[in-house]
Amino acid sequence: GKDSSAEHPLVYNPTMLIPHEKNNFTFAAYAFENSQESVKMGTTEVTRLLFAKTAFAESTILPTRIQDLIVNGLCPLESAFQDEKKSESGAVGAWQIMPAMAAKYGIFKIIAPKRKKGKKAKKEKAKIIDERMNFVRATPAAVSIFEDMYKNLKRFSGLRAVQSRFNLSDEDFFDPILITSY
């Protein structure tokens, strides 16, 4: 049958889902309001948005405001939830994960071929398992990546000193750093 999402795409503008209370998501609101980008989302993308919201909501480390920034803003703008997105730098998939990071979180592996002995042994190629383009497998890895980044940022005493010097809340200080460093 016909894909109904092609006929009636949902036009998704991330600013629609970001709260705009004073000092809440100030950085994201500015970034997304000043971006003229809207993302057309069909049934697949909406399903992925809901899947990602659920996966990030299970995090006990990331504050809800960070989860919302990632799911409602970063991923739709970076990739529109499309698995086949590839950046010039080598990041792949809806979450734009680099190979080394993907390997660290178990969604990218290179399996060396078994060596065969003898003159007539065929030389086999290494097998690459890359699940960065598998949204269901890559999403939990993305949650873990953001959790680890958030924990590491909060532990870095140099950043805490800067935050204290300028009297900034975690929200005003760490949120922009986390989002821009991904």
C-alpha positions in Angstrom: 0.0 0.0 0.0 0.8 3.7 -0.1 2.8 5.3 2.6 0.3 7.8 4.2 3.1 9.7 5.8 4.3 10.8 2.3 0.9 12.4 1.6 0.4 14.0 5.0 3.8 14.7 6.6 3.9 16.2 10.1 5.8 19.4 10.0 7.8 19.4 13.3 9.4 22.5 14.6 11.4 21.6 17.8 10.4 25.0 19.4 6.8 23.7 19.7 7.8 21.2 22.4 10.3 23.2 24.4 9.0 25.1 27.4 9.8 28.8 27.3 9.5 29.8 30.9 12.1 32.3 32.1 15.5 30.7 32.4 14.2 27.3 31.3 15.8 26.0 28.1 17.0 29.5 27.3 19.9 28.2 25.2 17.8 25.7 23.2 14.9 28.1 22.7 17.3 30.7 21.3 19.0 28.2 19.1 15.9 26.7 17.7 13.9 29.9 17.3 16.8 31.4 15.3 17.0 28.3 13.2 14.5 28.4 10.3 14.5 24.6 10.2 11.4 22.5 10.5 11.5 18.8 10.0 8.9 16.9 8.1 8.1 13.8 10.0 6.1 10.8 8.7 4.8 7.9 10.7 8.3 6.3 11.1 9.8 9.5 12.5 7.0 10.1 14.9 7.2 6.6 16.2 11.0 7.1 16.7 10.4 10.3 18.5 8.1 8.5 21.0 10.5 5.6 21.3 13.4 8.0 22.1 11.2 9.9 24.6 10.5 6.6 26.4 14.2 5.5 26.4 15.4 8.9 27.7 12.6 9.0 30.3 14.0 5.9 31.8 17.3 7.7 32.6 17.8 8.3 36.3 20.8 10.5 35.6 19.7 13.0 33.0 17.3 15.8 34.2 14.0 16.0 32.3 15.0 19.3 30.7 18.1 17.7 29.2 16.1 14.7 27.9 13.7 17.2 26.2 16.5 19.1 24.6 18.0 16.0 23.2 14.8 14.3 22.0 12.8 17.3 20.9 15.6 19.4 19.5 19.0 17.8 18.9 18.1 14.6 17.2 15.3 16.1 14.9 17.6 18.9 13.8 20.7 16.7 13.4 19.1 13.8 11.5 15.3 14.1 11.5 15.4 10.6 13.1 16.8 9.1 9.9 19.1 6.1 10.2 20.9 6.7 6.9 22.2 10.2 7.9 26.0 10.4 7.6 28.2 13.3 8.4 31.4 14.3 6.8 33.2 13.6 10.1 32.0 10.0 10.2 29.1 10.2 12.5 26.3 7.9 11.4 22.6 7.3 12.1 19.8 9.1 13.8 22.0 9.8 16.8 25.1 10.8 14.8 27.5 8.6 16.7 31.2 8.3 15.8 32.7 4.8 15.3 35.0 5.0 18.4 32.1 6.1 20.6 29.9 3.4 19.1 32.5 0.8 19.8 32.8 1.9 23.4 29.0 1.5 23.8 28.8 -1.9 22.0 27.1 -0.9 18.8 30.2 -1.0 16.5 32.5 -4.0 16.3 35.2 -5.2 13.9 35.7 -8.9 14.1 39.0 -10.1 12.7 38.9 -13.1 10.4 40.2 -16.5 11.5 43.5 -17.3 10.1 43.6 -20.3 7.9 46.8 -22.1 7.3 48.0 -23.5 4.0 48.8 -22.3 0.5 45.3 -22.4 -0.8 43.7 -20.6 2.2 41.6 -17.7 1.1 42.2 -14.4 2.7 39.0 -13.3 4.5 38.0 -9.8 5.3 37.2 -8.5 8.7 33.5 -8.5 9.6 32.1 -5.1 10.6 29.0 -5.0 12.8 27.7 -1.4 12.8 24.4 -0.9 14.5 24.5 2.9 14.5 21.9 2.8 11.8 19.6 0.6 13.8 17.5 3.1 15.8 16.3 0.5 18.3 19.9 -0.5 19.2 21.5 2.9 18.9 19.0 4.8 21.1 20.0 3.0 24.4 23.6 3.7 23.4 22.8 7.4 22.9 21.1 7.5 26.3 24.2 6.0 27.9 26.5 8.4 26.0 24.6 11.4 27.3 24.4 10.0 30.8 28.2 9.5 30.9 28.9 12.9 29.4 26.6 14.6 32.0 28.2 12.7 34.9 31.7 13.6 33.6 30.9 17.3 33.1 29.5 17.6 36.7 32.6 15.9 38.1 35.1 18.2 36.4 36.2 20.6 39.1 37.5 23.2 36.7 34.0 23.6 35.2 32.5 23.8 38.7 34.9 26.7 39.5 33.8 28.6 36.4 30.2 27.9 37.2 30.6 29.2 40.7 32.6 32.2 39.6 29.8 33.4 37.4 27.0 32.2 39.7 25.3 30.1 37.1 22.8 27.3 37.7 23.4 23.8 36.4 20.7 24.5 33.8 22.3 27.7 32.5 25.8 26.3 32.6 25.9 22.5 32.0 22.9 22.2 29.6 24.5 24.2 26.8 27.9 22.5 27.3 26.4 19.1 27.1 24.3 19.8 24.0 27.0 21.5 22.1 29.7 18.9 23.0 27.7 16.0 21.6 
